[in-house]
Amino acid sequence: MAHPVIIGTFIVYFIVVMGIGIWSGRSQNDIKDFFLAGRQMGPVLVAFSSCATIASGFFFVGLPGLSYNLGYQPMLSIPVLNAILAYVIVYGLLAKPMRYLSERHGALTIPDLFLTLYEDKRVRWACSLVILIGIVAYMVSQWVAMGLMFKTLLGSTYTVGLIVGVVVVGFYSTLGGQKGNIYNDAFQMIVMCLGGILVIVYGFKAVGGFTQMNQSLAQVRPEMLLPFSDNFGLSKWAFISFFLLYAVGTVGQPQFTTRFYTIKKIDMLRWAPAIAASTYVIITLFVFTGMIYRAAEVQGIVQPLTNPDLAVTEFLVAFMPSGGAGLVLAAAVAAIMSTVSTFIVVAASTVTRDIIEQGFDKKLSDKQGLLYSRIATVLLCVITVLVAIKPPDLVAWLGNAAFGFFAAGLGPALVAGIRWRRANKQGALISILTGGGLSLILYFLKVTGKIAPKLDTGAIAFLVSIGVLVIVSLATPYQHRKALPDKKTTVPEIVA
């Protein structure tokens, strides 16, 4: 049984997030409130929310596990540099025009925006399909991460951890919608930052400091101190892959881009990327847990891990006092909850708005739309938890696969729809289907041992998706798209 202080910390944490959900639910009157939080969010809330959404179970479980095996390589190739670039790229390319188009044309979801940009229902259907498939895969990785944490630190079974997580997250997502998610994300980001600082303080103390940690890692392999290596761990091809996926490919992540719809004023978006990037640097400290634990092994302080995904939880057991462990665990769970709750709302909006209401032309009243959205959140939680009982892969690579799937399936068509007038519905449709489909096929071939490409399968699919969109758009007739004002003026120029 876990220490009473840890259990108490979680009880308080769960009360807060569920209370925010109940409070937010009082202002939910229709699906616009549920999906867009009334377009009343400020830049700090949007920045914290976008940062918390990206910092998922992959970040707090998968990455420390990779760092346990590979040292600095996952940290230097994924979180810091690529995350900062991602905020610059995504906010610079998409934030203002997406917010502008959403309000002007009444777009509530990403598939809504695709219909606005390309004026073709097939593109909307394809976008909806990619979102639903990717969300299921991504959410499974989040439930797996949560189950592993509760199993170690709360003395529960893996299945109990899943049930606890789905009940709490499902509750506040169902009641609070997007507003509840964003306010909870802001609270959870504060918890994550505090947790990251505590990890460094107690971890370095346990292994004799930063320098001593590096010396211990070098005893395992000197390459553990390098950003990449052709002879060990992540090669330069992996480094390139992560740049394509986590810096550039973030343009295709619906859990990130839907945040732009919710901000109160377009001009507020100028502050959000700097706030988000700064906060992300702080929570990156969590990735040190894997390296610190590995250094402690070398020093004979702890036993080797049987599963790298347990690096964070075993770190807490070995090095943290009960109060600190409870807070750090709450921070890791916060990352999972912030990501999965956003996916729940995105999936519910896709089912209700894009499939039921728009796809099948079923007119829903405000109360019906809200009810259908809440039913969809419950069903999605149940389905993904059932899949997560026996997950197909390590958390790190399952989350990575879903990230690549979104990047290839949605990213090129979304950016081209806003930034390139020559892009048309044929190019967008083929790009979405090719990018998403190829990502799934290549990933399946990789995990079954049929292929071993140097580039990540998602990165390959992302590049192919870009090429297909350009070639097909140029080879097919020009499409006059009403969403873009004229050939000399772009949407970003209008809202600047």
C-alpha positions as CSV (number, residue, x, y, z in Angstrom):
1,M,0.0,0.0,0.0
2,A,1.3,3.5,-0.9
3,H,2.3,6.0,1.8
4,P,-0.7,7.9,3.2
5,V,0.9,11.2,2.2
6,I,1.0,10.1,-1.5
7,I,-2.6,9.0,-1.3
8,G,-3.6,12.3,0.3
9,T,-1.8,14.3,-2.3
10,F,-3.7,12.5,-5.0
11,I,-7.0,12.9,-3.3
12,V,-6.5,16.7,-3.1
13,Y,-5.3,16.8,-6.7
14,F,-8.3,14.8,-8.0
15,I,-10.7,17.0,-6.0
16,V,-9.2,20.2,-7.6
17,V,-9.4,18.9,-11.2
18,M,-12.9,17.5,-10.8
19,G,-14.0,20.7,-9.0
20,I,-12.7,22.7,-12.0
21,G,-14.7,20.4,-14.3
22,I,-17.9,21.0,-12.3
23,W,-17.3,24.8,-12.2
24,S,-16.7,24.9,-15.9
25,G,-19.7,22.8,-16.7
26,R,-22.0,25.4,-15.3
27,S,-21.3,27.6,-18.3
28,Q,-21.8,24.9,-20.9
29,N,-25.0,25.7,-22.8
30,D,-24.3,24.4,-26.3
31,I,-21.6,22.7,-28.4
32,K,-19.9,26.0,-29.1
33,D,-19.3,26.4,-25.4
34,F,-18.2,22.7,-25.1
35,F,-15.8,22.9,-28.1
36,L,-14.5,26.4,-28.0
37,A,-14.7,27.6,-24.3
38,G,-16.7,30.6,-25.5
39,R,-13.6,32.0,-27.2
40,Q,-12.8,33.7,-23.9
41,M,-9.3,32.3,-23.1
42,G,-6.3,34.6,-22.5
43,P,-2.7,34.0,-23.8
44,V,-1.4,32.5,-20.6
45,L,-4.2,30.0,-20.5
46,V,-3.8,29.1,-24.2
47,A,0.0,28.8,-23.8
48,F,-0.1,26.7,-20.7
49,S,-2.8,24.5,-22.3
50,S,-0.9,23.9,-25.5
51,C,2.3,23.1,-23.6
52,A,0.5,20.7,-21.2
53,T,-1.2,19.0,-24.1
54,I,2.0,18.2,-25.9
55,A,3.7,17.1,-22.6
56,S,1.9,13.8,-22.5
57,G,2.5,10.3,-21.1
58,F,5.1,9.9,-23.9
59,F,7.0,12.8,-22.3
60,F,6.8,11.7,-18.7
61,V,7.0,8.0,-19.1
62,G,8.3,7.1,-22.6
63,L,11.1,9.8,-22.7
64,P,12.6,9.0,-19.3
65,G,12.6,5.3,-20.3
66,L,14.5,6.2,-23.5
67,S,16.9,8.4,-21.5
68,Y,17.5,5.5,-19.1
69,N,18.7,3.5,-22.1
70,L,20.3,6.2,-24.2
71,G,21.3,9.1,-22.0
72,Y,21.0,12.6,-23.4
73,Q,20.0,11.5,-26.9
74,P,16.2,11.6,-26.4
75,M,16.4,14.9,-24.4
76,L,18.5,16.7,-27.0
77,S,16.7,15.3,-30.0
78,I,13.1,15.6,-28.9
79,P,12.0,18.0,-26.1
80,V,14.0,21.2,-25.8
81,L,15.2,22.3,-29.3
82,N,12.3,20.8,-31.3
83,A,9.7,21.9,-28.8
84,I,10.8,25.5,-29.0
85,L,11.0,25.3,-32.8
86,A,7.5,23.8,-32.8
87,Y,5.9,26.7,-31.0
88,V,7.6,29.2,-33.4
89,I,6.5,27.2,-36.5
90,V,3.0,26.3,-35.5
91,Y,2.0,29.7,-34.0
92,G,3.7,31.5,-36.9
93,L,2.1,29.5,-39.6
94,L,-1.3,28.7,-38.2
95,A,-2.4,30.5,-35.1
96,K,-3.8,33.8,-36.4
97,P,-5.3,32.5,-39.6
98,M,-7.0,29.6,-37.9
99,R,-8.5,31.9,-35.3
100,Y,-9.6,34.3,-38.0
101,L,-11.2,31.6,-40.2
102,S,-12.8,29.9,-37.3
103,E,-14.7,33.0,-36.3
104,R,-15.5,34.3,-39.8
105,H,-16.8,31.0,-41.2
106,G,-18.1,29.4,-38.0
107,A,-15.6,26.5,-37.9
108,L,-15.8,24.7,-34.6
109,T,-13.4,21.8,-35.4
110,I,-10.4,20.9,-37.5
111,P,-12.6,19.1,-40.1
112,D,-14.8,22.2,-40.2
113,L,-11.8,24.2,-41.1
114,F,-10.8,21.7,-43.8
115,L,-14.3,22.0,-45.3
116,T,-14.0,25.8,-45.2
117,L,-10.6,25.7,-46.9
118,Y,-11.2,23.1,-49.6
119,E,-15.1,23.2,-50.0
120,D,-15.3,19.4,-50.3
121,K,-17.1,17.1,-47.9
122,R,-14.7,14.2,-48.9
123,V,-11.8,16.2,-47.4
124,R,-13.8,16.7,-44.2
125,W,-14.6,13.0,-44.0
126,A,-11.0,12.0,-44.5
127,C,-9.8,14.5,-41.9
128,S,-12.4,13.2,-39.4
129,L,-11.2,9.6,-40.0
130,V,-7.6,10.5,-39.4
131,I,-8.5,12.3,-36.2
132,L,-10.5,9.4,-34.8
133,I,-7.9,6.7,-35.6
134,G,-5.0,8.8,-34.3
135,I,-6.8,9.8,-31.1
136,V,-7.5,6.1,-30.2
137,A,-3.8,5.2,-30.6
138,Y,-2.6,8.3,-28.7
139,M,-5.1,7.8,-25.9
140,V,-4.1,4.2,-25.4
141,S,-0.5,5.3,-24.8
142,Q,-1.7,7.8,-22.2
143,W,-3.8,5.2,-20.3
144,V,-0.9,2.8,-20.4
145,A,1.4,5.4,-18.9
146,M,-1.1,6.2,-16.1
147,G,-1.7,2.5,-15.3
148,L,2.1,1.9,-14.9
149,M,2.4,4.8,-12.5
150,F,-0.4,3.8,-10.2
151,K,0.7,0.2,-10.2
152,T,4.1,1.1,-8.7
153,L,3.3,4.0,-6.4
154,L,-0.2,3.5,-5.2
155,G,0.2,-0.2,-4.8
156,S,-2.7,-0.9,-7.1
157,T,-3.0,-3.2,-10.1
158,Y,-2.4,-1.9,-13.6
159,T,-6.1,-2.2,-14.4
160,V,-7.2,-0.3,-11.3
161,G,-4.9,2.5,-12.4
162,L,-6.6,2.6,-15.8
163,I,-10.0,2.8,-14.2
164,V,-9.0,5.6,-11.7
165,G,-7.6,7.6,-14.6
166,V,-10.6,7.2,-16.9
167,V,-13.1,8.1,-14.2
168,V,-11.3,11.3,-13.2
169,V,-10.5,12.5,-16.7
170,G,-13.8,11.4,-18.1
171,F,-15.7,13.2,-15.4
172,Y,-14.1,16.6,-15.8
173,S,-13.9,16.4,-19.6
174,T,-17.6,15.4,-19.9
175,L,-18.8,18.2,-17.7
176,G,-16.3,21.0,-18.4
177,G,-15.6,20.6,-22.1
178,Q,-12.9,22.7,-23.6
179,K,-13.1,25.3,-20.8
180,G,-12.6,22.8,-18.1
181,N,-9.7,21.3,-20.0
182,I,-7.9,24.6,-20.5
183,Y,-8.3,25.7,-16.9
184,N,-7.2,22.2,-15.7
185,D,-4.3,22.3,-18.1
186,A,-3.1,25.6,-16.5
187,F,-3.3,24.2,-13.0
188,Q,-1.6,21.0,-14.2
189,M,1.2,22.9,-15.9
190,I,2.0,24.6,-12.6
191,V,2.1,21.2,-10.9
192,M,4.4,19.9,-13.7
193,C,6.9,22.8,-13.3
194,L,7.1,22.2,-9.5
195,G,7.5,18.5,-10.1
196,G,10.3,19.1,-12.6
197,I,12.2,21.3,-10.1
198,L,11.8,18.7,-7.3
199,V,13.1,15.9,-9.5
200,I,16.4,17.8,-10.2
201,V,16.9,18.8,-6.5
202,Y,16.5,15.3,-5.1
203,G,17.9,13.4,-8.0
204,F,21.2,15.2,-8.3
205,K,21.6,15.0,-4.5
206,A,21.2,11.2,-4.6
207,V,23.9,10.6,-7.3
208,G,26.4,13.3,-6.2
209,G,25.4,16.1,-8.6
210,F,25.3,16.9,-12.3
211,T,28.9,16.2,-13.0
212,Q,28.9,12.9,-11.1
213,M,25.8,11.8,-13.0
214,N,27.6,12.4,-16.3
215,Q,30.7,10.5,-15.2
216,S,28.6,7.5,-14.2
217,L,26.7,7.5,-17.5
218,A,30.1,7.6,-19.4
219,Q,31.0,4.4,-17.6
220,V,28.1,2.7,-19.2
221,R,28.9,4.2,-22.7
222,P,30.5,7.5,-23.6
223,E,27.9,7.9,-26.4
224,M,25.2,8.4,-23.7
225,L,26.5,12.0,-23.4
226,L,26.1,12.8,-27.1
227,P,23.1,14.1,-28.9
228,F,23.3,11.2,-31.4
229,S,25.6,8.4,-32.5
230,D,25.9,6.1,-35.5
231,N,27.1,3.3,-33.2
232,F,24.7,3.6,-30.3
233,G,21.1,4.5,-29.8
234,L,19.7,7.4,-31.9
235,S,21.6,8.1,-35.1
236,K,21.6,11.3,-37.0
237,W,18.7,9.9,-39.0
238,A,16.7,9.6,-35.8
239,F,17.7,13.2,-35.0
240,I,16.3,14.3,-38.4
241,S,13.2,12.2,-37.9
242,F,12.4,13.9,-34.5
243,F,12.9,17.3,-36.1
244,L,10.5,16.5,-38.8
245,L,7.9,15.1,-36.4
246,Y,8.2,17.2,-33.3
247,A,9.2,20.6,-34.7
248,V,7.6,20.7,-38.2
249,G,5.1,17.9,-37.8
250,T,3.4,19.6,-34.8
251,V,1.4,21.5,-37.4
252,G,-0.7,18.4,-37.8
253,Q,-1.5,17.8,-34.1
254,P,-5.2,18.6,-33.6
255,Q,-4.9,18.6,-29.8
256,F,-2.5,21.6,-30.2
257,T,-4.1,23.6,-33.1
258,T,-7.6,23.5,-31.7
259,R,-6.4,25.7,-28.9
260,F,-6.1,28.6,-31.3
261,Y,-9.9,28.7,-31.7
262,T,-10.4,29.5,-28.0
263,I,-8.4,32.6,-27.5
264,K,-10.4,35.8,-26.8
265,K,-8.6,38.1,-29.2
266,I,-6.3,37.3,-32.2
267,D,-3.7,39.8,-31.1
268,M,-3.2,37.9,-27.8
269,L,-1.6,35.0,-29.8
270,R,1.6,37.0,-30.1
271,W,2.5,36.3,-26.5
272,A,1.5,32.6,-26.3
273,P,4.5,30.9,-28.1
274,A,7.1,32.5,-25.8
275,I,5.2,31.6,-22.7
276,A,4.7,28.0,-23.9
277,A,8.3,27.5,-24.9
278,S,9.7,28.9,-21.6
279,T,7.4,26.6,-19.6
280,Y,8.3,23.6,-21.7
281,V,12.0,24.1,-20.9
282,I,11.2,23.8,-17.2
283,I,9.2,20.6,-17.5
284,T,12.0,19.0,-19.6
285,L,13.8,18.6,-16.3
286,F,11.7,15.5,-15.9
287,V,13.6,13.6,-18.6
288,F,16.6,13.6,-16.3
289,T,14.9,11.0,-14.1
290,G,16.0,8.2,-16.5
291,M,19.6,9.3,-16.6
292,I,19.8,9.9,-12.8
293,Y,18.4,6.4,-12.2
294,R,20.9,4.8,-14.6
295,A,23.7,6.7,-12.9
296,A,22.5,5.4,-9.5
297,E,22.6,1.9,-10.9
298,V,26.3,2.4,-11.9
299,Q,27.0,3.7,-8.3
300,G,25.3,0.6,-6.8
301,I,22.5,2.6,-5.2
302,V,19.6,0.9,-7.0
303,Q,18.8,-2.3,-8.9
304,P,18.5,-2.3,-12.7
305,L,15.1,-1.7,-14.2
306,T,13.2,-4.6,-15.8
307,N,11.1,-2.2,-17.9
308,P,12.5,1.3,-18.9
309,D,9.0,2.7,-18.8
310,L,9.2,2.4,-15.0
311,A,12.1,4.9,-14.8
312,V,10.0,7.7,-13.3
313,T,8.1,5.6,-10.8
314,E,11.1,3.7,-9.6
315,F,13.0,7.0,-9.3
316,L,10.3,8.4,-7.0
317,V,10.3,5.3,-4.8
318,A,14.1,5.3,-4.5
319,F,14.9,9.0,-4.1
320,M,11.9,11.1,-3.2
321,P,10.3,11.6,0.2
322,S,6.6,10.7,0.3
323,G,5.3,14.3,0.0
324,G,7.6,15.1,-2.9
325,A,6.9,11.8,-4.6
326,G,3.2,12.5,-4.4
327,L,3.6,15.9,-6.0
328,V,5.9,14.6,-8.7
329,L,3.6,11.7,-9.5
330,A,0.7,14.1,-9.6
331,A,2.8,16.2,-12.1
332,A,3.3,13.1,-14.4
333,V,-0.3,12.2,-14.1
334,A,-1.2,15.8,-14.9
335,A,0.6,15.6,-18.2
336,I,-1.3,12.5,-19.1
337,M,-4.6,13.9,-18.1
338,S,-4.1,17.2,-19.9
339,T,-3.3,15.4,-23.1
340,V,-6.0,12.7,-22.9
341,S,-8.7,15.2,-21.9
342,T,-8.0,17.4,-24.9
343,F,-8.2,14.3,-27.2
344,I,-11.5,13.4,-25.6
345,V,-13.0,16.8,-26.5
346,V,-11.5,16.8,-30.0
347,A,-12.9,13.3,-30.6
348,A,-16.3,14.2,-29.2
349,S,-16.4,17.3,-31.4
350,T,-15.5,15.2,-34.5
351,V,-18.2,12.6,-33.8
352,T,-20.9,15.1,-32.9
353,R,-20.1,18.1,-35.2
354,D,-18.4,16.5,-38.2
355,I,-20.0,13.1,-38.5
356,I,-23.5,13.2,-36.9
357,E,-24.4,16.9,-37.5
358,Q,-22.5,17.8,-40.7
359,G,-21.7,14.5,-42.2
360,F,-25.2,13.0,-42.0
361,D,-27.0,16.4,-42.1
362,K,-28.7,15.8,-38.8
363,K,-29.8,19.1,-37.2
364,L,-29.1,19.1,-33.5
365,S,-30.5,21.5,-31.0
366,D,-28.1,23.1,-28.5
367,K,-29.1,20.6,-25.8
368,Q,-28.9,17.7,-28.1
369,G,-25.5,18.7,-29.4
370,L,-24.2,19.0,-25.8
371,L,-25.7,15.7,-24.8
372,Y,-24.3,13.9,-27.9
373,S,-20.9,15.3,-27.2
374,R,-20.9,14.1,-23.6
375,I,-22.1,10.6,-24.6
376,A,-19.2,10.5,-27.2
377,T,-16.7,11.3,-24.5
378,V,-17.9,8.4,-22.3
379,L,-17.8,5.9,-25.2
380,L,-14.4,7.0,-26.3
381,C,-13.0,6.6,-22.8
382,V,-14.5,3.1,-22.5
383,I,-13.1,2.0,-25.9
384,T,-9.6,3.2,-25.4
385,V,-9.3,1.8,-21.9
386,L,-10.4,-1.6,-23.2
387,V,-7.6,-1.5,-25.8
388,A,-5.1,-0.2,-23.2
389,I,-5.6,-3.3,-21.0
390,K,-3.2,-5.2,-23.3
391,P,-1.2,-2.4,-25.1
392,P,0.7,-3.4,-28.3
393,D,4.0,-1.6,-27.8
394,L,6.2,0.5,-25.5
395,V,4.6,3.8,-24.5
396,A,7.3,5.9,-26.1
397,W,6.9,4.3,-29.5
398,L,3.1,4.1,-29.4
399,G,2.9,7.8,-28.7
400,N,5.5,8.5,-31.3
401,A,3.6,6.5,-33.9
402,A,0.4,8.5,-33.2
403,F,2.3,11.8,-33.4
404,G,3.7,10.8,-36.8
405,F,0.2,9.7,-38.0
406,F,-1.2,13.1,-37.3
407,A,1.8,14.9,-38.8
408,A,1.5,13.0,-42.1
409,G,-2.3,12.8,-42.2
410,L,-3.2,16.4,-41.4
411,G,-0.2,18.7,-41.3
412,P,0.6,19.3,-45.1
413,A,-3.1,19.8,-46.0
414,L,-3.7,22.2,-43.2
415,V,-0.7,24.4,-43.8
416,A,-1.1,24.3,-47.6
417,G,-4.8,25.2,-47.3
418,I,-4.0,28.4,-45.4
419,R,-0.6,29.3,-46.9
420,W,-0.6,28.1,-50.5
421,R,-3.3,29.3,-52.8
422,R,-2.5,26.6,-55.5
423,A,-3.4,23.8,-53.1
424,N,-6.7,22.3,-54.0
425,K,-9.2,19.7,-52.8
426,Q,-7.7,16.9,-54.9
427,G,-4.2,17.4,-53.5
428,A,-5.6,17.7,-49.9
429,L,-7.6,14.6,-50.2
430,I,-4.8,12.4,-51.6
431,S,-2.4,13.9,-49.1
432,I,-4.6,13.1,-46.1
433,L,-5.3,9.5,-47.3
434,T,-1.7,8.8,-48.4
435,G,0.0,10.3,-45.4
436,G,-2.3,8.7,-42.8
437,G,-2.4,5.3,-44.6
438,L,1.3,5.1,-45.3
439,S,2.1,6.0,-41.7
440,L,0.1,3.1,-40.5
441,I,1.5,0.6,-43.0
442,L,5.1,1.6,-42.5
443,Y,4.7,1.5,-38.7
444,F,3.1,-2.0,-38.9
445,L,6.0,-3.2,-41.1
446,K,8.5,-1.8,-38.7
447,V,7.1,-3.3,-35.5
448,T,6.7,-6.7,-37.2
449,G,10.4,-6.6,-38.3
450,K,9.6,-6.4,-42.1
451,I,11.5,-3.2,-42.6
452,A,14.1,-1.1,-40.6
453,P,14.2,2.3,-42.2
454,K,16.7,4.9,-41.1
455,L,14.1,7.6,-40.9
456,D,11.1,7.2,-38.6
457,T,8.1,5.8,-40.4
458,G,6.0,8.8,-39.5
459,A,8.7,11.2,-40.8
460,I,8.8,9.3,-44.1
461,A,5.0,9.4,-44.4
462,F,5.1,13.1,-43.6
463,L,7.5,13.9,-46.4
464,V,5.6,11.7,-48.9
465,S,2.4,13.5,-47.9
466,I,3.9,16.9,-48.6
467,G,5.2,15.7,-52.0
468,V,1.8,14.1,-53.0
469,L,0.0,17.3,-52.1
470,V,2.3,19.5,-54.2
471,I,2.3,17.1,-57.2
472,V,-1.4,16.5,-57.3
473,S,-2.3,20.1,-56.7
474,L,-0.1,21.2,-59.6
475,A,-1.3,18.4,-61.9
476,T,-5.0,19.2,-61.4
477,P,-7.1,22.3,-62.2
478,Y,-6.7,25.4,-60.1
479,Q,-9.4,25.7,-57.4
480,H,-10.7,29.1,-56.5
481,R,-11.1,28.9,-52.8
482,K,-13.4,31.5,-51.2
483,A,-11.7,31.2,-47.8
484,L,-8.7,33.0,-49.2
485,P,-9.6,36.6,-50.2
486,D,-7.6,37.0,-53.5
487,K,-4.4,36.0,-55.2
488,K,-2.4,38.8,-53.7
489,T,-3.7,38.8,-50.1
490,T,-3.3,36.0,-47.6
491,V,-5.3,35.4,-44.5
492,P,-2.4,36.0,-42.2
493,E,-1.9,39.5,-43.7
494,I,-5.5,40.3,-43.0
495,V,-5.3,39.5,-39.3
496,A,-1.8,40.9,-38.7
